[in-house]
Amino acid sequence: MMKRLTAGSMTTPEYGEWRNKRVIPSELEIIKQDFEKRNLELEKKIERLKEKKKMHLRLDVDVQKLEAEKLKKRKNKVEKDLDSLKTDYKKLRVSMRTAGLGKTSEQWRQEIQGERNKADRWERKAQETQAQKEGLEWQMLETQNHQAELKARIVELERSL
């Protein structure tokens, strides 16, 4: 038969008391803590991404404002050029009426034909300028619409924060 050796406890009473009082977290608690830590990290990352996106949207709005400003300046220049063309055209018509006394019928026909050609060129130029003006107005309207959409998006993002 085998003899058993029994010995007294080799720990102190304080250690035994501490060991009995300590809390051993369950596996579920450990997983829950890991999940909460990861969730907090992801929330911080999402917040940083939102801030970054908000900054990009502000930059886009600034770019759109600059483009709209350029289009307005270009439109004003085109309108000014058109007005100048109209004034020059009127002056040309007046000078055609007052100039050229003592010319032959053939000279008059040639001069009239030349002036008609000039008038046609000016008319085409005026039409082209008008078409360009309308195109710029359309672009400006699109830019303003896009700018309004971006502003609405910023408001939406700010609400979501």
Rosetta constraint file for C-alpha pairs under 8 A:
AtomPair CA 11 CA 15 HARMONIC 6.44 0.50
AtomPair CA 11 CA 16 HARMONIC 6.80 0.50
AtomPair CA 12 CA 16 HARMONIC 6.39 0.50
AtomPair CA 13 CA 17 HARMONIC 6.13 0.50
AtomPair CA 14 CA 18 HARMONIC 6.10 0.50
AtomPair CA 15 CA 19 HARMONIC 5.94 0.50
AtomPair CA 16 CA 20 HARMONIC 6.24 0.50
AtomPair CA 17 CA 21 HARMONIC 6.33 0.50
AtomPair CA 18 CA 22 HARMONIC 6.05 0.50
AtomPair CA 25 CA 29 HARMONIC 5.84 0.50
AtomPair CA 25 CA 30 HARMONIC 6.58 0.50
AtomPair CA 26 CA 30 HARMONIC 6.45 0.50
AtomPair CA 27 CA 31 HARMONIC 6.23 0.50
AtomPair CA 28 CA 32 HARMONIC 6.03 0.50
AtomPair CA 29 CA 33 HARMONIC 6.13 0.50
AtomPair CA 30 CA 34 HARMONIC 6.22 0.50
AtomPair CA 31 CA 35 HARMONIC 6.03 0.50
AtomPair CA 32 CA 36 HARMONIC 6.15 0.50
AtomPair CA 33 CA 37 HARMONIC 6.15 0.50
AtomPair CA 34 CA 38 HARMONIC 6.15 0.50
AtomPair CA 35 CA 39 HARMONIC 5.94 0.50
AtomPair CA 36 CA 40 HARMONIC 6.11 0.50
AtomPair CA 37 CA 41 HARMONIC 6.36 0.50
AtomPair CA 38 CA 42 HARMONIC 6.20 0.50
AtomPair CA 39 CA 43 HARMONIC 6.15 0.50
AtomPair CA 40 CA 44 HARMONIC 6.30 0.50
AtomPair CA 41 CA 45 HARMONIC 6.26 0.50
AtomPair CA 42 CA 46 HARMONIC 6.08 0.50
AtomPair CA 43 CA 47 HARMONIC 6.17 0.50
AtomPair CA 44 CA 48 HARMONIC 6.28 0.50
AtomPair CA 45 CA 49 HARMONIC 6.23 0.50
AtomPair CA 46 CA 50 HARMONIC 6.13 0.50
AtomPair CA 47 CA 51 HARMONIC 6.26 0.50
AtomPair CA 48 CA 52 HARMONIC 6.18 0.50
AtomPair CA 49 CA 53 HARMONIC 6.09 0.50
AtomPair CA 50 CA 54 HARMONIC 6.04 0.50
AtomPair CA 50 CA 157 HARMONIC 7.81 0.50
AtomPair CA 51 CA 55 HARMONIC 6.19 0.50
AtomPair CA 52 CA 56 HARMONIC 6.30 0.50
AtomPair CA 53 CA 57 HARMONIC 6.18 0.50
AtomPair CA 54 CA 58 HARMONIC 6.26 0.50
AtomPair CA 54 CA 154 HARMONIC 6.72 0.50
AtomPair CA 54 CA 157 HARMONIC 7.32 0.50
AtomPair CA 55 CA 59 HARMONIC 6.30 0.50
AtomPair CA 56 CA 60 HARMONIC 6.17 0.50
AtomPair CA 57 CA 61 HARMONIC 6.17 0.50
AtomPair CA 57 CA 150 HARMONIC 6.87 0.50
AtomPair CA 57 CA 154 HARMONIC 7.01 0.50
AtomPair CA 58 CA 62 HARMONIC 6.24 0.50
AtomPair CA 58 CA 154 HARMONIC 7.88 0.50
AtomPair CA 59 CA 63 HARMONIC 6.21 0.50
AtomPair CA 60 CA 64 HARMONIC 6.15 0.50
AtomPair CA 60 CA 150 HARMONIC 7.89 0.50
AtomPair CA 61 CA 65 HARMONIC 6.13 0.50
AtomPair CA 61 CA 147 HARMONIC 6.05 0.50
AtomPair CA 61 CA 150 HARMONIC 6.55 0.50
AtomPair CA 61 CA 151 HARMONIC 7.52 0.50
AtomPair CA 62 CA 66 HARMONIC 6.29 0.50
AtomPair CA 63 CA 67 HARMONIC 6.21 0.50
AtomPair CA 64 CA 68 HARMONIC 6.07 0.50
AtomPair CA 64 CA 143 HARMONIC 6.47 0.50
AtomPair CA 64 CA 144 HARMONIC 7.95 0.50
AtomPair CA 64 CA 146 HARMONIC 7.89 0.50
AtomPair CA 64 CA 147 HARMONIC 6.31 0.50
AtomPair CA 65 CA 69 HARMONIC 6.13 0.50
AtomPair CA 65 CA 147 HARMONIC 7.49 0.50
AtomPair CA 66 CA 70 HARMONIC 6.23 0.50
AtomPair CA 67 CA 71 HARMONIC 6.17 0.50
AtomPair CA 67 CA 143 HARMONIC 7.68 0.50
AtomPair CA 68 CA 72 HARMONIC 6.17 0.50
AtomPair CA 68 CA 140 HARMONIC 5.77 0.50
AtomPair CA 68 CA 143 HARMONIC 6.28 0.50
AtomPair CA 68 CA 144 HARMONIC 7.19 0.50
AtomPair CA 69 CA 73 HARMONIC 6.29 0.50
AtomPair CA 70 CA 74 HARMONIC 6.13 0.50
AtomPair CA 71 CA 75 HARMONIC 5.98 0.50
AtomPair CA 71 CA 136 HARMONIC 6.39 0.50
AtomPair CA 71 CA 137 HARMONIC 7.90 0.50
AtomPair CA 71 CA 139 HARMONIC 7.66 0.50
AtomPair CA 71 CA 140 HARMONIC 6.17 0.50
AtomPair CA 72 CA 76 HARMONIC 6.15 0.50
AtomPair CA 72 CA 140 HARMONIC 7.30 0.50
AtomPair CA 73 CA 77 HARMONIC 6.23 0.50
AtomPair CA 74 CA 78 HARMONIC 6.16 0.50
AtomPair CA 74 CA 136 HARMONIC 7.77 0.50
AtomPair CA 75 CA 79 HARMONIC 6.15 0.50
AtomPair CA 75 CA 133 HARMONIC 5.90 0.50
AtomPair CA 75 CA 136 HARMONIC 6.26 0.50
AtomPair CA 75 CA 137 HARMONIC 7.22 0.50
AtomPair CA 76 CA 80 HARMONIC 6.10 0.50
AtomPair CA 77 CA 81 HARMONIC 6.11 0.50
AtomPair CA 78 CA 82 HARMONIC 6.10 0.50
AtomPair CA 78 CA 129 HARMONIC 6.59 0.50
AtomPair CA 78 CA 132 HARMONIC 7.78 0.50
AtomPair CA 78 CA 133 HARMONIC 6.34 0.50
AtomPair CA 79 CA 83 HARMONIC 6.21 0.50
AtomPair CA 79 CA 133 HARMONIC 7.15 0.50
AtomPair CA 80 CA 84 HARMONIC 6.19 0.50
AtomPair CA 81 CA 85 HARMONIC 6.14 0.50
AtomPair CA 82 CA 86 HARMONIC 6.24 0.50
AtomPair CA 82 CA 126 HARMONIC 6.16 0.50
AtomPair CA 82 CA 129 HARMONIC 6.52 0.50
AtomPair CA 82 CA 130 HARMONIC 7.52 0.50
AtomPair CA 83 CA 87 HARMONIC 6.25 0.50
AtomPair CA 84 CA 88 HARMONIC 6.15 0.50
AtomPair CA 85 CA 89 HARMONIC 6.01 0.50
AtomPair CA 85 CA 122 HARMONIC 7.25 0.50
AtomPair CA 85 CA 126 HARMONIC 7.01 0.50
AtomPair CA 86 CA 90 HARMONIC 6.25 0.50
AtomPair CA 86 CA 126 HARMONIC 7.82 0.50
AtomPair CA 87 CA 91 HARMONIC 6.26 0.50
AtomPair CA 88 CA 92 HARMONIC 6.07 0.50
AtomPair CA 89 CA 93 HARMONIC 6.25 0.50
AtomPair CA 89 CA 119 HARMONIC 7.20 0.50
AtomPair CA 89 CA 122 HARMONIC 7.22 0.50
AtomPair CA 90 CA 94 HARMONIC 6.28 0.50
AtomPair CA 91 CA 95 HARMONIC 6.12 0.50
AtomPair CA 92 CA 96 HARMONIC 6.07 0.50
AtomPair CA 93 CA 97 HARMONIC 6.48 0.50
AtomPair CA 94 CA 98 HARMONIC 6.41 0.50
AtomPair CA 95 CA 99 HARMONIC 5.75 0.50
AtomPair CA 96 CA 100 HARMONIC 7.74 0.50
AtomPair CA 96 CA 115 HARMONIC 7.79 0.50
AtomPair CA 100 CA 108 HARMONIC 7.95 0.50
AtomPair CA 103 CA 107 HARMONIC 5.91 0.50
AtomPair CA 103 CA 108 HARMONIC 6.29 0.50
AtomPair CA 104 CA 108 HARMONIC 6.18 0.50
AtomPair CA 105 CA 109 HARMONIC 6.12 0.50
AtomPair CA 106 CA 110 HARMONIC 6.17 0.50
AtomPair CA 107 CA 111 HARMONIC 6.02 0.50
AtomPair CA 108 CA 112 HARMONIC 5.89 0.50
AtomPair CA 109 CA 113 HARMONIC 6.02 0.50
AtomPair CA 110 CA 114 HARMONIC 6.12 0.50
AtomPair CA 111 CA 115 HARMONIC 6.08 0.50
AtomPair CA 112 CA 116 HARMONIC 6.01 0.50
AtomPair CA 113 CA 117 HARMONIC 6.17 0.50
AtomPair CA 114 CA 118 HARMONIC 6.28 0.50
AtomPair CA 115 CA 119 HARMONIC 5.98 0.50
AtomPair CA 116 CA 120 HARMONIC 5.97 0.50
AtomPair CA 117 CA 121 HARMONIC 6.20 0.50
AtomPair CA 118 CA 122 HARMONIC 6.15 0.50
AtomPair CA 119 CA 123 HARMONIC 5.97 0.50
AtomPair CA 120 CA 124 HARMONIC 6.10 0.50
AtomPair CA 121 CA 125 HARMONIC 6.05 0.50
AtomPair CA 122 CA 126 HARMONIC 6.02 0.50
AtomPair CA 123 CA 127 HARMONIC 6.17 0.50
AtomPair CA 124 CA 128 HARMONIC 6.06 0.50
AtomPair CA 125 CA 129 HARMONIC 6.05 0.50
AtomPair CA 126 CA 130 HARMONIC 6.05 0.50
AtomPair CA 127 CA 131 HARMONIC 6.09 0.50
AtomPair CA 128 CA 132 HARMONIC 6.08 0.50
AtomPair CA 129 CA 133 HARMONIC 6.05 0.50
AtomPair CA 130 CA 134 HARMONIC 6.23 0.50
AtomPair CA 131 CA 135 HARMONIC 6.18 0.50
AtomPair CA 132 CA 136 HARMONIC 6.18 0.50
AtomPair CA 133 CA 137 HARMONIC 6.16 0.50
AtomPair CA 134 CA 138 HARMONIC 6.17 0.50
AtomPair CA 135 CA 139 HARMONIC 6.23 0.50
AtomPair CA 136 CA 140 HARMONIC 6.04 0.50
AtomPair CA 137 CA 141 HARMONIC 6.16 0.50
AtomPair CA 138 CA 142 HARMONIC 6.24 0.50
AtomPair CA 139 CA 143 HARMONIC 6.11 0.50
AtomPair CA 140 CA 144 HARMONIC 6.13 0.50
AtomPair CA 141 CA 145 HARMONIC 6.16 0.50
AtomPair CA 142 CA 146 HARMONIC 6.11 0.50
AtomPair CA 143 CA 147 HARMONIC 6.01 0.50
AtomPair CA 144 CA 148 HARMONIC 6.16 0.50
AtomPair CA 145 CA 149 HARMONIC 6.29 0.50
AtomPair CA 146 CA 150 HARMONIC 6.23 0.50
AtomPair CA 147 CA 151 HARMONIC 6.23 0.50
AtomPair CA 148 CA 152 HARMONIC 6.21 0.50
AtomPair CA 149 CA 153 HARMONIC 6.15 0.50
AtomPair CA 150 CA 154 HARMONIC 6.20 0.50
AtomPair CA 151 CA 155 HARMONIC 6.30 0.50
AtomPair CA 152 CA 156 HARMONIC 6.17 0.50
AtomPair CA 153 CA 157 HARMONIC 6.12 0.50
AtomPair CA 154 CA 158 HARMONIC 6.04 0.50
AtomPair CA 155 CA 159 HARMONIC 6.18 0.50
AtomPair CA 156 CA 160 HARMONIC 6.31 0.50
AtomPair CA 157 CA 161 HARMONIC 6.38 0.50
